[in-house]
Amino acid sequence: MTASAPVDEYLRHLAVERGLARNTITSYRRDLAIYGHWLEARGVAGPGAVSERDLGDFVRFLGADREPTLSTASIARVLSAVRGLHRFLADEGVIEADVTRELRPPKSPMRLPKAIPVEDVEALIAAAGGDEVAEIRDVALLELMYATGARVTEAVSLNVDDLVDDEVVRLFGKGGKQRVVPLGSYARRAVDAYLVRARPLLSARGSATPALFLGVRGRRMSRQAVWDVIRVAADRAGIEAAVSPHTLRHSFATHLLEGGADVRVVQELLGHASVATTQIYTLVTADTLREMYTAAHPRAR
């Protein structure tokens, strides 16, 4: 049995039965290709012939022998895909046993999300503003992303009908999971201005599309276009910290918690499946409080 046939079957299972997003499937395919190529180079005739020793060698290959070597987080991601493949094949009776059951990825150091201060968010949005059609759109885009904590894919996937009313927007997260998030007054005004003053002009440049945010040719904005909008605005605002679409999401969560929001409310707004993921942000706010205490208290140092 070659590696490619069971991998293709597993990916179909993820797409059809589990309904995973296309980007997620692409990531699984890329990671499992690394595994498949390694099995082929080692002369292993597919997942059914893999031993626990092979798996240990594969982990060492990823972290030491592969060019380029992978980070701890990337190794964990690849091994997650490999475990999922073997578990699926064992459940389907394609292979006799799941040898990955005891496979444990290396522990990743905790990486705290990087947020920027409220003042920098305001400067970023202001720097994107202007009277041009694209500038009106960019302000609406950034205001919405900061107001809702939307991932970049969620933002560019929005349709006009996902603006449920003047108060909330419907976002579709990972695995098609839906959540409804308030917009806030600044975002509402910016989106209203875009819908009235800019989107009709952008829409006239292309074919009819339900997409909310349109590019200069009247088509749905791409993820890369959003990155470019934020990069240019950050340069104009003179923000020295690295700023990305995810920075706005991190800032959204961090600023809510700093303002006293309950962590489970923030979990729902972010669309996290587990509150443990959201609790990482509480460490960010705790670090901020610790720094302020150390700087201000006369007997802290």
C-alpha positions as CSV (number, residue, x, y, z in Angstrom):
1,M,0.0,0.0,0.0
2,T,1.5,3.4,-1.0
3,A,1.1,6.5,1.2
4,S,-0.8,8.5,-1.4
5,A,-4.0,6.4,-1.6
6,P,-4.8,6.4,2.2
7,V,-3.9,10.1,2.4
8,D,-6.4,11.0,-0.3
9,E,-9.1,8.9,1.4
10,Y,-8.4,10.6,4.7
11,L,-8.5,14.1,3.2
12,R,-11.9,13.3,1.5
13,H,-13.1,12.2,4.9
14,L,-12.0,15.5,6.5
15,A,-13.6,17.5,3.7
16,V,-16.9,15.6,3.2
17,E,-17.7,14.1,6.6
18,R,-16.1,16.5,9.0
19,G,-16.6,19.6,6.8
20,L,-13.2,21.1,7.4
21,A,-12.4,24.4,5.6
22,R,-10.4,24.3,2.3
23,N,-7.4,26.0,3.9
24,T,-7.3,23.4,6.7
25,I,-7.4,20.6,4.1
26,T,-4.6,22.2,2.2
27,S,-2.5,22.4,5.4
28,Y,-3.2,18.7,6.2
29,R,-2.2,17.8,2.6
30,R,1.0,19.7,2.9
31,D,2.0,18.1,6.2
32,L,1.1,14.6,5.2
33,A,3.1,15.1,2.0
34,I,6.2,15.5,4.3
35,Y,5.3,12.3,5.9
36,G,4.6,10.4,2.7
37,H,7.9,11.6,1.1
38,W,9.8,10.5,4.3
39,L,8.2,7.0,4.2
40,E,9.1,6.6,0.6
41,A,12.7,7.7,1.1
42,R,12.9,5.3,4.0
43,G,11.5,2.4,2.0
44,V,8.4,2.0,4.2
45,A,5.5,0.7,2.2
46,G,2.8,3.0,3.5
47,P,1.2,3.7,7.0
48,G,0.4,0.1,7.5
49,A,4.1,-0.8,7.7
50,V,5.1,2.0,10.1
51,S,6.6,1.0,13.5
52,E,6.9,3.0,16.7
53,R,10.6,3.2,16.0
54,D,9.9,4.7,12.6
55,L,7.8,7.4,14.2
56,G,10.6,8.3,16.6
57,D,13.0,8.6,13.7
58,F,10.4,10.7,11.9
59,V,10.2,13.2,14.8
60,R,14.0,13.5,14.9
61,F,14.0,14.0,11.1
62,L,11.6,16.9,11.4
63,G,13.5,18.6,14.2
64,A,17.1,17.9,13.2
65,D,17.7,16.3,9.8
66,R,15.1,17.9,7.5
67,E,16.2,21.0,5.5
68,P,14.9,23.3,6.7
69,T,14.2,21.9,10.2
70,L,10.7,22.7,11.6
71,S,9.9,24.6,14.7
72,T,8.4,22.9,17.7
73,A,4.9,24.2,16.8
74,S,5.3,23.0,13.2
75,I,6.4,19.6,14.3
76,A,3.4,19.3,16.6
77,R,1.1,20.3,13.7
78,V,2.6,17.6,11.3
79,L,2.4,15.0,14.0
80,S,-1.3,15.9,14.6
81,A,-2.0,15.2,11.0
82,V,-0.1,11.9,11.1
83,R,-2.0,10.8,14.2
84,G,-5.3,11.7,12.5
85,L,-4.4,9.7,9.4
86,H,-3.4,6.6,11.4
87,R,-6.5,6.8,13.6
88,F,-8.7,7.1,10.6
89,L,-7.1,4.2,8.8
90,A,-7.3,2.0,11.9
91,D,-11.0,2.9,12.4
92,E,-11.7,2.0,8.8
93,G,-9.9,-1.3,9.1
94,V,-7.3,-0.3,6.4
95,I,-4.5,-1.0,8.9
96,E,-4.4,-3.4,11.8
97,A,-3.4,-1.1,14.6
98,D,-2.8,2.6,15.3
99,V,0.9,2.8,16.2
100,T,0.6,6.6,16.8
101,R,-1.5,6.2,20.0
102,E,1.5,6.9,22.2
103,L,3.1,9.5,19.9
104,R,3.5,12.8,21.8
105,P,4.7,15.9,20.1
106,P,7.5,18.0,21.6
107,K,6.1,20.7,24.0
108,S,5.9,24.1,22.5
109,P,7.0,27.1,24.6
110,M,3.9,29.2,25.5
111,R,3.7,32.1,23.0
112,L,1.6,34.9,24.2
113,P,-0.5,36.8,21.7
114,K,0.9,40.2,20.7
115,A,-1.6,43.1,21.0
116,I,-1.0,46.7,20.4
117,P,-2.2,49.5,22.6
118,V,-5.6,51.1,22.0
119,E,-3.8,54.3,20.9
120,D,-2.0,52.4,18.2
121,V,-5.2,50.8,16.9
122,E,-6.8,54.2,16.6
123,A,-3.7,55.5,14.8
124,L,-3.7,52.5,12.5
125,I,-7.4,53.1,11.5
126,A,-6.9,56.9,11.2
127,A,-3.9,56.3,8.9
128,A,-6.0,54.2,6.6
129,G,-8.7,56.9,6.2
130,G,-9.4,59.4,3.5
131,D,-12.0,60.3,0.9
132,E,-10.9,57.9,-1.8
133,V,-13.2,54.9,-2.4
134,A,-10.5,52.4,-1.3
135,E,-9.7,54.4,1.8
136,I,-13.4,54.4,2.9
137,R,-13.4,50.7,2.4
138,D,-10.2,50.2,4.4
139,V,-11.5,52.1,7.4
140,A,-14.7,50.0,7.4
141,L,-12.6,46.8,7.1
142,L,-10.2,47.7,10.0
143,E,-13.0,49.0,12.2
144,L,-15.0,45.8,11.6
145,M,-12.0,43.5,12.3
146,Y,-11.1,45.3,15.5
147,A,-14.8,45.5,16.6
148,T,-15.5,41.8,16.1
149,G,-12.1,40.1,16.5
150,A,-12.7,38.5,13.1
151,R,-10.0,36.4,11.5
152,V,-8.8,37.6,8.2
153,T,-10.5,34.7,6.4
154,E,-13.7,35.5,8.2
155,A,-13.5,39.1,7.2
156,V,-13.0,38.5,3.5
157,S,-15.6,35.8,3.4
158,L,-18.3,38.2,4.7
159,N,-21.3,38.8,2.4
160,V,-23.5,41.8,2.6
161,D,-26.3,39.6,4.0
162,D,-24.1,38.7,6.9
163,L,-24.8,42.2,8.3
164,V,-27.7,40.9,10.3
165,D,-28.8,44.4,11.2
166,D,-27.3,47.7,12.4
167,E,-26.1,46.0,15.6
168,V,-24.5,42.7,14.7
169,V,-22.6,40.7,12.1
170,R,-22.6,37.0,11.4
171,L,-19.2,35.4,11.1
172,F,-18.3,31.9,9.9
173,G,-15.3,30.5,11.7
174,K,-13.3,27.3,11.5
175,G,-15.2,24.3,10.3
176,G,-18.1,26.6,9.2
177,K,-19.0,27.3,12.9
178,Q,-21.3,30.4,13.0
179,R,-21.3,33.1,15.6
180,V,-23.0,36.5,15.9
181,V,-20.9,39.4,17.2
182,P,-21.8,43.0,18.0
183,L,-20.4,45.7,15.7
184,G,-20.0,48.7,18.0
185,S,-20.8,52.3,17.0
186,Y,-17.5,53.1,15.3
187,A,-17.6,50.1,13.1
188,R,-21.3,50.6,12.3
189,R,-20.7,54.2,11.1
190,A,-17.7,53.1,9.1
191,V,-19.5,50.2,7.5
192,D,-22.6,52.3,6.7
193,A,-20.3,54.9,5.0
194,Y,-18.7,52.2,3.0
195,L,-22.0,50.7,1.9
196,V,-23.4,54.1,0.8
197,R,-20.3,55.9,-0.6
198,A,-17.8,53.2,-1.7
199,R,-19.2,49.7,-2.3
200,P,-21.6,50.7,-5.1
201,L,-18.7,52.2,-7.1
202,L,-16.4,49.2,-6.5
203,S,-19.3,46.8,-7.4
204,A,-19.8,48.6,-10.7
205,R,-16.2,47.7,-11.7
206,G,-16.9,44.0,-11.7
207,S,-19.6,41.3,-12.0
208,A,-22.3,41.0,-9.3
209,T,-21.0,39.5,-6.1
210,P,-22.5,39.2,-2.6
211,A,-19.1,39.9,-1.0
212,L,-19.1,42.7,1.5
213,F,-15.5,43.9,1.0
214,L,-14.5,44.4,-2.6
215,G,-11.2,45.1,-4.3
216,V,-10.5,47.8,-6.8
217,R,-11.7,45.5,-9.6
218,G,-15.0,44.8,-8.0
219,R,-14.2,41.3,-6.8
220,R,-14.1,39.9,-3.3
221,M,-11.0,41.1,-1.4
222,S,-8.2,38.5,-0.9
223,R,-6.4,37.7,2.3
224,Q,-3.3,39.2,0.9
225,A,-5.1,42.5,0.1
226,V,-6.0,42.8,3.7
227,W,-2.4,42.2,4.8
228,D,-1.4,45.0,2.4
229,V,-4.0,47.4,3.7
230,I,-2.7,46.9,7.3
231,R,0.9,47.0,6.4
232,V,0.5,50.3,4.5
233,A,-1.6,51.8,7.3
234,A,0.9,50.7,10.0
235,D,3.8,52.4,8.0
236,R,1.8,55.6,7.7
237,A,1.0,55.6,11.4
238,G,4.6,55.0,12.3
239,I,3.8,51.9,14.3
240,E,7.1,50.1,15.0
241,A,5.6,46.8,16.2
242,A,4.9,44.2,13.7
243,V,1.2,44.5,12.8
244,S,-0.9,41.8,10.9
245,P,-4.6,41.0,10.6
246,H,-4.2,38.7,13.6
247,T,-2.9,41.6,15.6
248,L,-6.3,43.2,15.5
249,R,-7.9,40.0,16.7
250,H,-5.3,39.7,19.6
251,S,-5.9,43.4,20.5
252,F,-9.7,42.9,20.4
253,A,-9.4,40.1,23.0
254,T,-6.8,41.7,25.2
255,H,-8.6,45.1,25.4
256,L,-11.9,43.4,26.2
257,L,-10.3,41.5,29.1
258,E,-8.5,44.6,30.3
259,G,-11.8,46.3,30.3
260,G,-13.3,43.7,32.6
261,A,-15.1,41.3,30.1
262,D,-15.6,37.8,31.3
263,V,-13.3,35.3,29.7
264,R,-16.1,33.0,28.6
265,V,-17.8,36.0,26.9
266,V,-14.6,36.7,25.0
267,Q,-14.4,33.0,24.2
268,E,-17.8,33.1,22.5
269,L,-16.9,36.4,20.6
270,L,-13.6,34.9,19.3
271,G,-15.3,31.6,18.4
272,H,-12.8,29.5,20.4
273,A,-13.9,25.9,20.9
274,S,-12.1,25.8,24.3
275,V,-11.9,28.4,27.0
276,A,-8.3,27.3,27.6
277,T,-7.3,29.0,24.3
278,T,-8.9,32.2,25.4
279,Q,-7.3,32.1,28.8
280,I,-3.9,32.7,27.2
281,Y,-5.1,36.3,26.8
282,T,-5.5,36.6,30.6
283,L,-1.8,36.0,30.9
284,V,-1.2,39.0,28.6
285,T,-3.3,41.3,30.8
286,A,-1.6,39.8,34.0
287,D,1.8,40.6,32.5
288,T,0.6,44.2,31.8
289,L,-0.6,44.6,35.4
290,R,2.7,43.2,36.8
291,E,4.7,45.7,34.7
292,M,2.5,48.6,35.8
293,Y,2.8,47.5,39.4
294,T,6.6,47.2,39.2
295,A,6.9,50.6,37.7
296,A,4.6,52.4,40.0
297,H,4.8,50.8,43.5
298,P,7.5,52.3,45.7
299,R,8.4,49.0,47.2
300,A,8.0,46.7,44.2
301,R,11.7,46.6,43.3
